[in-house]
């Protein structure tokens, strides 16, 4: 029976593209883009791991420079400093160790903060793990939500805010100190993601609490007197973290597994109605899920009732975000709709194609999610940046050019590669199955 849980990857083809060198020394630099009534002279991006450019379980330079925020800054022609983490990034980066069979590797090493002495706050104030509470309250690893409310300290606050031994300033205070002329704000996803990723075993932020904190954040930003663009929350249940394991079992003819629901009862769980997390692969490898006596644990399952609950909370959060942003004259960027279009295109036509690049929610080969199954690839960040740019152009009569997604490199990182180890994007035809 265990054989049904063994999934193999077959390398079908490798396409290597060579481009010739051309002498372009006689070309002049393009004119600066028109930003209309928006001013990007001092652009600050506020958010969590999505804003920071976190990929494959880590924060590292070759991903950070393709965060949607940095891409927006590049398109607007403005300088943009971020906490530059040298190779291999923060500890725990997921890398590809083997293609046939597919084996991932967790890099135990970490790289230095290369610009720790940067004299001002960073323009990118995205802190991986930040919740809406943290915007006004967290100034280090011990004052953030996860530490204050019974969880673990989050060292990412120390990396991004750099308050050790100095002033105690939050994301909001460091934003204000820069006297920004433009701000993007994309916080709130972690207020529900932790709940979903833990199979519903970790509580989410109550909607009433989220509403109060979010409106406080918007009121604070309003005092800056500058344009603000606000992103909403993605449907996390679409992410490869939740769809990969169960989807592959269905392809193998497995229609249900024994598991513990959020209610505590152990029943056969149909895989077309319940989601298994990526971490459930270890449970399957240990032989769990085959019988009532040996079920998959609750924290590895987002059951059908929990899925409805997560989607409901996200919809409520997004209503709060839209109402709060529009009431203050901010730009509302419906990033959630973008992910919805990609999911719909995958189901109807096989993928969402932009600039010749196909995006699907499929793990590794779909170009949408990095190896952690949750965070966007560099090319997906370009999609997000274009959504922001489109909304900004419409609101402020600007002509910031969209990003050609095909010019953004792929995001797979291979173990023990030399520097510059982000490889070109591979065709999805290269992979048939994924083995965890």
N, C-alpha and C positions, 0 to 999 in steps of 0.2 A: 504493500500500500504506500510505503514511503516514496516509492518511485514516482508517484504522481506529483510529488512536491519538488522533484529535481528538474530544474529548467535549464536548458542549455542555450548558449549563444553561438551562432555560426557566423563567421566572418565571410561575407559574400563577395564584396569587392572593395577596392580602395581606389579612389580617384585623386590623382595628384595634378593640380593645375599649376602651370608655369606661366608667368607673365613676364613679358620682355621689359627691358629698361628703356625709357625714352628720355631724351634731353628736354627738360621743361624749364631751363634756366632763363628763357626769354619771356616767361609768363609772369604777369603781375598778380599781386595778391588781390583777391576779390574785395569789393567794397563791404564795409561793415553792414550787417543786416539792419533793417529798420525795425525798431521795437515799438513804434507808435508812441502812445502815451505812457507806455511802461518803461521804466528805467532800470536796467540791470547793472548799474555801476557797482552796487554793493548787494549782491544776491546771496541770500541765506536760505538753506534748505533744512527744514526741521522734520524729523521722522524717526523711524526705527531701522531695523536691518534692511528693509526694502530701500530706504533712502541712502543708507550707508554704502550699498553695493555689495553686501554680504552674499557670498555664493558658496555652495558646497560645504556648508558648516564652518565657514571661516571668513575673516576679513583680510584681504590681501590686495596689494597694489594693482596687479594686472586685472582684477575685477573691479576695484574701486574706481578706476579711471573710466569705466564704462557704466557707472551708476547713472540712472536717469537724470539725477540732479546735475552731475558733471556734464552729461551730454547736452542738457538744456543750456548750461553756462557756455559751453563751446559754441553752440549754435547762435547764441546771443552775443558772442564775442567778448565775454568778460572773464576776468581771472576768478579762480575758484579753488580754494585750498581745502584739502581734506586730510584727516589723520592717516598719513601714508605708511602702511604697514609693509615692511620688506618681506621677501620670501622666507619661509613658506606661508606667511600670514599668521594669524592667531592660531593657537594650538587646536588641532582636530580637523584640519582640512581633509576633505574626502578627495581621493585621487584614484585614478584608474591604474590598477596594478597589472591586470591581465585582461586581454580582450577575449581570448578563447581558452578556457571559459572566462566569462566576465567575473572579475574579482575586484572589489574596491579595497582601498587602503586608507586607514586613518593616520594621517601624519602626526606624530607625537611632538614634533618640534614647533617652534614659533620664531617669528622674525621680529626685528626691532621696529619701534616707531621712529621712522626716519626723519620726521620733522617735529620732534617733541618740543623743540625750542622755538617753534613758530611764534612770533611775538603777539599775535592777535588770536581771538577765537577763530576756529575753523569756519569756513563758509558752509561746509557740510556738517551739520549737527545731528545727523542720523545716528542714533545709538541702538545697536542691536539689542533686542529684548525690552526696549522702552514701552511702557503703557501710557495711556493718556494722563494718568496721575503724575507721571514722572516729569512732564513738561514744566510744571510750575514748582515741583517739590524736590526732585532728585538732583544732587550735586556730586555724588560719588557712589561707589559700590555699596555702601552701607546705608545710604539714605533713599535708595530707589525702592519701588514698590515691592519687588521680590524679596528684599532683605527686611523691610519694615513689617511686612505682613506674613512672616513665618516661612519664607522661602530662603533661597541662597543669595548672597551678595552677587551683584553683576559687575564684573571688572571692566566691562565695556564703557561704563560711565567714566572710569578713571582714564581710559585711553582717549576718549573723545573730548571730555570736558577738562581734563588735566588740572584738577583742583587739589591734588595732593600737596599738603603743606602750605597752600596759598588761600586765596579767596574762595568762598563757598558759593559758586554761581551755577545756576541751573541752565537748561537749554533756553528757557525764556530770557534769563538775564544775559546770557552770552549773545543771544539774538539781538536784544535791545542795545547792547553795548556797541554793536557794529553799525548802528544807525542805518539799517538796511533800506534800500530803495525798492527791493522786491523780495518777496518771501514765498516759498512753497511749503505747504504743511501737509504731511501724510502720516498721521498717527491714528491708532485705534485698532489695528488688526490684531495686535497681541492681546487685546482685551477679550478676544474670543478664541484665538488660535491655540493658546495653551490648553484650553478646555477641550477643543476638538482633537488636538494631537495626543492628548492623554486618554483618549477614549471616554471623555466626559468625566474623568475622575478628579480633575482640577476645576474649581469654580471659575466662571467667567465674571466679568465686571457687571454688576446689576445695571439694567438699562437706565434707571433713575440716577444712579451714581455717574454713569457714563455721560448722561445728558448734562448734569451739573458741571462736571469737569470739562467737558468739551466746550460748553458755552463760556466758562471762565477763560479757557485758552483763546477762544475767538475774541472775547472782549479785550484780552491783553494785546493780541495782535492788532486790533483796531486802533489802539492808542499810538501805534507806530506811524500812522498816516501814510502808509505806502500800500501798493497793490499786493494782494495775497491770493494765491491759487491753492485750493484745497482738494485733496484726493480722497475718495471714499474707500470702503473696505471690500476686498475681494472675497468671492465665495471659496473658502478654503477647501471645501469638499471636492472641488474640481482638481486640486493639486495632485501631482503624481504620488505624493506621500500617502494619499488615501486610496488611490485607484489602481496602483500597479499590482500589488500582490493578489488581490481578489480577481482582477482582470486576467492575470496570467493563469490562475487556477481555472477560471471559466474556459479559457482557451484550451486547457488540458482536459476538459470534460468534467471537472469537479464543480458541482453546482452548490454545495453547501459544506460548511465545517461546523463542528461542535464548538460553541463558545459561550462565555459568560456575558449576559446582557447587563445593561446599566441597572436593571431592576434586581440583579443578583441571581436570576435563574439561569440554568444551563440548558440550552436548546440547540437544535441544528439551525444554523443561520444561513439563509439563502444568500449567495454572494452577489446576486443581482439587486439586492435590497439593503445589504449591510456592507460597510467598508472595513477593510483590514489596513492597518498602518504598515509602513515599510518595516518597522521594527517587528511586526508579526512574523516576518520571514524566519527569525531565530526560533520562534515557537514552533513553526512548521518543521523546521529542520530537526527539532528535538522530538518530532513525532506527535506533537499536540494537534488537536483538532479532529482526530480520527474517531474519538468516542466520547461519550458523556463523562466517563471516568477520567479523561485526560483532555480537557477542553483548552482552548486558547483563552488567555486571561482577558478580563474586562478592559484593561488599559490599552490593549492592542486592537480594540474593536470600537468603531463608531456605529452603533446599531441604528436601525431604521428610525426609531423614535428620537434618538439623539441627533441624527441627521436633520430631522425636521426642526428640532430645537435650535441647532446651530444656524440653520438658514433663517429661521425666524428672528433670532437675535441680530444677525448681520443685517437683515432688512430694517430692523428697528434702529440699529446704530446708523445705518446709511440715511435713514430719514432724518435723524438728529443732525447728521453732518450737513446734508443738503439744506435743511431749514436754517441752521446756524450760519452757514457760509453765505447764503443768499440774503439773509436778513441784514448782513453787514456789508453787502456789496462786493463780496469776494467772488473769485472765479471758482465755480464748482466743476471739478474734473471727474467724470464718471468712468473711472478706471475699471470698476466692476463690470460695466457694460462691455468693455473691451474683452475681458476674460470670458464673458458670456458668449460673445461672438465667436471667439476661438473654439470654445467647447461645442457650440452649435455647428460650426463649419466642419469640425472633426467628425461629428455624428452624421452629417448630411453629405459632405463631399470629400471627406478624408483629410481635410486640413485647411488652415487659414493661411493664405499666401500673400506675402508682402515683399515687394522688390525681388521676387523670385525665390524667397525663402519660405519654406512651409513650416508652420507652427501647429503642433498638436500637444495635448497633455501627456503624451506617452513618455515614460521615464527614459532618460538618456538620449533617445533619438528624436524627441519631439521638438528640440530647440527652444522649448519654453521654460523648463525647470532645470536647475542645476542638480548636482548629484545628491543633494539633501532632499530633493523631491518637493521643496516648498519655495525656495528663493529663485527669482528669475535669472536666466542666463543673460549674458551681455547683450545679445540680440533682442531678447525680450525687454530689457531695459530700454532699448531704442524704441520699441513699440510704445512703452509707457511715456517716454519723453515726448514722442510725437503726439500723444493724446493731450499732454499738458500744453505743448506748443500750439496745437490747433485751438484749444480753448482760450489760451492767452491771446493769440492773434485775433480771434473773433471779438474778445472783450475790449482789447486796447488798440484796435486798428493797426496791428503790427504785421510785419512780414518776415518773421523769423522762419528760416527754411526748415522743412522737415528733414529728418535724418534718413539717408539711404541705408536701410537695414542691412543690405548685402555687404556694406563696407565695414560692418562690425564683426570682429572675429568670433569664432566659437569659443566655448568655455570649458571643454574637457581638459583636465590637467592630469598628466601622466606621472606616475611615481618615478623619481630619480631622473627626471629630464634636466637638461641644463637650463640656465636662466632664460626667461622668455618662453616658458613651457606651455603657454596656452596654445593649443593646436587649432588649425583651421576647422571650420565646421564640417562634420562628416555627413554624408548622405544617410538617411534613415534606412536605406536598403542594406547597410553594412551589418545591422544587427537584427536577428530574428527573435531571440529570447534573452532575458536577463536572469542571471543566477546570482542570488544573494548569499 
